[in-house]
Amino acid sequence: MHHASTVIEDLKAGGTAVGYWAVLDSPVSTERVARTGYDYIGIDAQHGLMGYDGVLRNLMAIDAAHGPAGIVRVAANDPTVIGQALDAGALGVIVPLVNNAEEAEAAVRAARYPGRGIRSYGPMRSGLRVGPKPQDANAQTLLLVMIETEEGLRNVEEIAAVDGVDGLYIGPSDLMLAVGGAYPGDPESVDALEEAVTRTRDAAAAAGIVPAIHTPDGATARRRLDAGFRMVTIASELTHLEAVARGHLGDARG
């Protein structure tokens, strides 16, 4: 298992990482999952069932596991929530619903200290592990923007070219809707989704940044890695908890 900051350095240098997704404000289970060997744990502050206190508690639980990087998907492309996640000790932020280069630039400015950005200096927990010089902190944290809307897909090459964006993160559910799917997983739009996924991966690779994607399971994650994605997140503890419980019930009832 690597050291958390090494995970970020490796990704920025062209390496790969496999992560797991947490949507519950359950630090005890987050800590347990964080000890299984994943490179990072993604904490979902957008669709997840937690507020700022939950983000903080779960980042501390990840750090207690001594290994994976804690990465937060923030609720919005907003300097306040991006700054808070980083101050709380996130080594990376995933910014949702980025539609164009201007919005990507705003995310970069929010995540970076002056020189490059507008982040306010108050590294409450982050100062324990990155920095303390602002330029070092800028280099040691990961900024990913999500490609998940029709407009974002249309502008994906321009978004990838924005200086300071470290990667493009695909949310397949929203991207499926963006390409005309009636619902996430709509079989009639699978081909359109895969075209969009390929275009986004290629845009990231061409710009020399990280192509990242969310996946429901390890087998899909493996397939995405084999196809050139360098950062893959698996599922969430809530969906897996339900699936495992359902499976055991099926076994018990025959």
C-alpha positions, 0 to 999 in steps of 0.5 A: 500500500502506498503513502497517500501523497505518493498516490497523487504524485504517481497519478500526476506522473502518468501512473494509475490508481484504483479507488473506492467510493463512500456515500455514507457518513460512516467513518468506521466503515470508511476506515475499514474499506480504506485498509483493504489496499485501495489507492484512494477513497472518494468521499461523495459530498455531492450525492452522498449522505453527509455534510461538511462534518461528515467529509471531515470525519471520513477524511480522518478515518481514511488517514487513520488507515495509513495508505490511501488518499482521501479525495472529495467530490464537492457539491458544486463548482464553488470556491467555498466548498472546494477550499473547505474540502482541501482545508479539511485534508482532501488530497484531491477534489472532483468538481461536478458539472463542468461545462466549458473552459471558463468553468474549468478555469474557475475550478482551478482558481478555487483549488489553487493558492494565489499565483495561480488561484484565489484559494484562501490560506487556512490549511487547517488539516491539509497543512499536516500533509501538504505544503506548507508553501502554497506552491507546494500545496498546489503541486501536491493536490489533485484537481479533477473536473467532471465531464457529464453534461452535453455541453461539457462533452461538446467542449471536452478538448478545451476543458482538458487544455485548461492549465491546472486541470489534472484530469477529467472524471467521467460520471457515466450516469449523467453522461448517459443522460447527456447523450440522450439515454432515457435513464442510466444504463439505457441499452439503446444509448450504450454506443453513444455513451461509449463514444463519449467515454472514448472521446473524453479519455482521448482528450485527457490523454492528448492533454497529458492529464488523467483520464478517470471514470466511475465504475460499478464493479471491479470487472468494469474497472479492469476493462476501463484500465485496459482501455487506457483509463488511469484512474478508476473508482469502484461503486459505493459501499451503500450499493455493495452493502445492499447487493451482498445482503441480497445475495446472502438472503438468496443463498439462505432462502435457496 
